[in-house]
């Protein structure tokens, strides 16, 4: 697959606290927004609803979320659309709006503004979903790389 057949999403995590992980998201090399996730844990350790995805390579696609009752970006690396990375498994991990780590439950929040290492504001979920939908309409793959900076 050629580079122009892929939409590249990259998260570079920059700040790590006992509850949160803050990073920057880039789309095809251009800054898109800030991310807020649960805390990064040691290899093989997962606390349900309070653990960030491991730094790894993933795929993303739009799919219907029964929980939120709308189409949302889903992060996965397995054929059943789950995540299996660094010895732990996740299911239903999505990009969505939110302001605090209590809004994440293992998902990745994406927003325009970083307020503190605990709060982001100005959801970019809709804008991200539109970019992913456009890429899918062009038959592109959507690749996500998460890097612990």
C-alpha positions as CSV (number, residue, x, y, z in Angstrom):
1,X,0.0,0.0,0.0
2,X,1.3,3.4,-1.0
3,X,1.7,6.3,1.5
4,X,-1.1,8.3,-0.2
5,X,-3.5,5.3,0.4
6,X,-3.2,5.8,4.1
7,X,-4.4,8.5,6.5
8,X,-1.7,8.7,9.2
9,X,-2.8,9.5,12.7
10,X,-0.1,9.9,15.3
11,X,-0.3,10.7,19.0
12,X,2.8,11.8,20.8
13,X,2.3,11.5,24.5
14,X,4.1,14.3,26.4
15,X,2.9,14.4,30.0
16,X,2.3,11.4,32.3
17,X,0.6,11.7,35.6
18,X,-0.8,9.1,38.1
19,X,-4.3,9.5,36.5
20,X,-3.8,11.0,33.0
21,X,-1.7,11.1,29.9
22,X,-1.7,14.2,27.7
23,X,-0.4,14.3,24.2
24,X,-0.7,15.9,20.8
25,X,-2.4,14.4,17.8
26,X,-1.1,14.8,14.2
27,X,-2.9,13.9,11.0
28,X,-0.6,13.3,8.0
29,X,2.1,15.2,9.9
30,X,0.0,18.3,10.7
31,X,-1.0,19.2,14.2
32,X,-4.7,18.4,14.8
33,X,-5.3,18.8,18.6
34,X,-4.6,17.6,22.1
35,X,-5.4,14.2,23.5
36,X,-6.2,13.1,27.1
37,X,-6.1,9.5,28.1
38,X,-6.1,7.5,31.3
39,X,-2.7,6.8,32.8
40,X,-0.1,4.6,31.0
41,X,0.7,1.5,33.1
42,X,3.5,-1.0,33.1
43,X,3.7,-3.8,30.6
44,X,0.8,-6.3,31.0
45,X,-1.1,-4.3,33.6
46,X,-4.6,-3.1,33.0
47,X,-7.1,-1.5,35.4
48,X,-10.5,-1.6,33.6
49,X,-11.6,1.9,32.6
50,X,-8.4,3.5,33.9
51,X,-5.6,2.4,31.6
52,X,-4.4,4.0,28.4
53,X,-3.8,1.9,25.3
54,X,-0.2,0.8,25.1
55,X,2.1,2.7,22.7
56,X,1.7,0.7,19.5
57,X,0.3,0.6,16.0
58,X,-3.5,0.4,15.4
59,X,-6.1,0.8,12.8
60,X,-9.1,3.2,13.0
61,X,-12.5,3.1,11.4
62,X,-15.9,4.7,11.8
63,X,-18.4,2.3,13.4
64,X,-21.7,2.6,15.3
65,X,-21.3,2.9,19.0
66,X,-24.2,1.2,20.9
67,X,-23.1,3.1,24.1
68,X,-23.1,6.6,22.4
69,X,-25.7,5.7,19.7
70,X,-23.7,7.3,16.9
71,X,-20.9,6.7,14.4
72,X,-17.6,7.2,16.1
73,X,-13.9,6.4,15.4
74,X,-13.0,2.9,16.7
75,X,-9.4,1.9,17.5
76,X,-8.4,-1.7,16.9
77,X,-5.7,-4.1,15.8
78,X,-7.5,-7.5,15.8
79,X,-9.9,-8.9,13.2
80,X,-12.7,-8.8,15.8
81,X,-12.1,-5.0,16.1
82,X,-10.6,-5.3,19.6
83,X,-7.2,-4.4,20.8
84,X,-4.5,-6.8,21.9
85,X,-1.3,-5.1,22.7
86,X,1.6,-5.6,25.1
87,X,-0.2,-8.4,26.9
88,X,-3.5,-6.7,27.5
89,X,-6.8,-6.6,25.7
90,X,-9.3,-3.8,25.2
91,X,-12.7,-3.6,23.4
92,X,-14.7,-0.7,22.2
93,X,-11.9,1.9,22.5
94,X,-12.8,5.1,20.6
95,X,-11.9,8.7,20.0
96,X,-14.5,11.0,21.4
97,X,-15.1,14.3,23.1
98,X,-14.8,15.0,26.8
99,X,-12.9,17.2,29.2
100,X,-11.5,15.1,32.0
101,X,-9.9,11.7,32.6
102,X,-13.2,10.6,34.2
103,X,-14.7,10.9,30.6
104,X,-12.2,8.5,29.1
105,X,-12.9,5.0,30.4
106,X,-9.9,3.8,28.4
107,X,-10.8,5.9,25.3
108,X,-8.9,8.8,23.8
109,X,-10.4,12.3,24.2
110,X,-9.4,14.7,21.5
111,X,-9.8,18.5,21.7
112,X,-8.7,21.9,20.5
113,X,-7.3,23.2,23.8
114,X,-5.2,21.8,26.6
115,X,-6.1,23.5,29.9
116,X,-4.1,21.5,32.4
117,X,-2.7,18.0,32.6
118,X,-6.2,16.9,33.8
119,X,-8.4,18.9,31.4
120,X,-8.8,19.5,27.7
121,X,-11.7,21.5,26.0
122,X,-13.3,22.0,22.6
123,X,-14.1,18.5,21.3
124,X,-12.7,17.6,17.9
125,X,-14.6,14.3,17.7
126,X,-16.8,15.6,14.9
127,X,-13.8,17.0,12.9
128,X,-11.8,13.8,13.3
129,X,-14.8,11.7,12.3
130,X,-15.2,13.8,9.1
131,X,-11.5,13.3,8.2
132,X,-11.9,9.5,8.8
133,X,-15.1,9.4,6.7
134,X,-13.4,11.3,3.9
135,X,-10.5,8.9,4.0
136,X,-12.8,5.8,4.0
137,X,-14.7,7.2,1.1
138,X,-11.4,7.4,-0.8
139,X,-10.7,3.8,0.2
140,X,-7.8,4.7,2.4
141,X,-6.7,2.8,5.4
142,X,-6.5,4.8,8.7
143,X,-3.4,4.0,10.6
144,X,-2.8,5.2,14.2
145,X,0.6,5.2,15.9
146,X,0.8,6.0,19.6
147,X,4.3,7.1,20.9
148,X,5.3,7.6,24.5
149,X,7.4,10.8,24.1
